[in-house]
Amino acid sequence: MTAQPQVGSVRARRFPDAPQHDFCFRVTGVFTTGNVTYVETEQLGSGGIGRGRLEHVLEYAEPVDG
């Protein structure tokens, strides 16, 4: 199971084969419906809002210090 991120934490998503798609995002919400956990995010820089399943959002993502 993937560890649940904290609301307000910042993560960097790094795609190993497509670095042009790398970005940083802030976690704005975490919630569970049934057996599925979802994460809401705000992309830093563009302000884009997203929502996805925990395991998909955190795939290739790592915490950012600071």
C-alpha positions as CSV (number, residue, x, y, z in Angstrom):
1,M,0.0,0.0,0.0
2,T,1.2,3.5,-0.9
3,A,1.6,5.8,2.1
4,Q,-1.0,8.5,2.3
5,P,0.4,12.0,1.6
6,Q,-0.3,14.9,4.0
7,V,-2.5,17.8,2.8
8,G,-0.2,20.7,2.0
9,S,2.8,18.5,1.2
10,V,4.6,19.3,-2.0
11,R,5.8,16.5,-4.3
12,A,7.7,16.3,-7.6
13,R,6.6,14.0,-10.3
14,R,9.5,12.8,-12.4
15,F,8.8,10.7,-15.5
16,P,11.8,8.5,-16.2
17,D,11.2,8.4,-20.0
18,A,9.6,11.8,-20.5
19,P,11.3,14.5,-18.4
20,Q,9.5,17.2,-20.4
21,H,6.4,16.2,-18.5
22,D,7.9,16.6,-15.0
23,F,6.1,18.9,-12.6
24,C,5.6,19.8,-8.9
25,F,2.3,19.7,-7.2
26,R,0.8,20.4,-3.8
27,V,-1.6,17.9,-2.2
28,T,-4.9,19.8,-1.5
29,G,-7.1,16.9,-0.3
30,V,-7.1,13.2,0.4
31,F,-10.3,11.2,0.7
32,T,-11.6,7.6,0.6
33,T,-14.7,6.3,-1.1
34,G,-15.3,2.6,-0.4
35,N,-11.9,0.9,-0.8
36,V,-10.4,3.5,-3.1
37,T,-8.3,6.5,-1.9
38,Y,-8.2,9.6,-4.0
39,V,-5.8,12.6,-3.9
40,E,-6.6,16.1,-5.1
41,T,-3.7,18.2,-6.2
42,E,-2.8,21.7,-7.4
43,Q,0.0,21.8,-10.0
44,L,2.6,24.5,-9.0
45,G,3.3,27.1,-11.6
46,S,0.2,26.5,-13.7
47,G,-2.4,26.2,-10.9
48,G,-4.0,23.3,-12.6
49,I,-6.3,21.2,-10.4
50,G,-6.3,17.5,-10.6
51,R,-7.8,14.4,-8.9
52,G,-6.9,10.8,-9.2
53,R,-6.4,7.5,-7.4
54,L,-3.7,7.5,-4.8
55,E,-1.6,4.9,-6.5
56,H,-1.7,6.8,-9.9
57,V,-1.1,10.3,-8.5
58,L,1.9,9.1,-6.5
59,E,3.4,7.0,-9.3
60,Y,6.9,8.5,-10.0
61,A,6.3,11.2,-7.3
62,E,8.7,12.0,-4.5
63,P,8.5,14.5,-1.6
64,V,10.1,17.8,-2.1
65,D,12.1,19.3,0.8
66,G,11.4,22.8,1.9
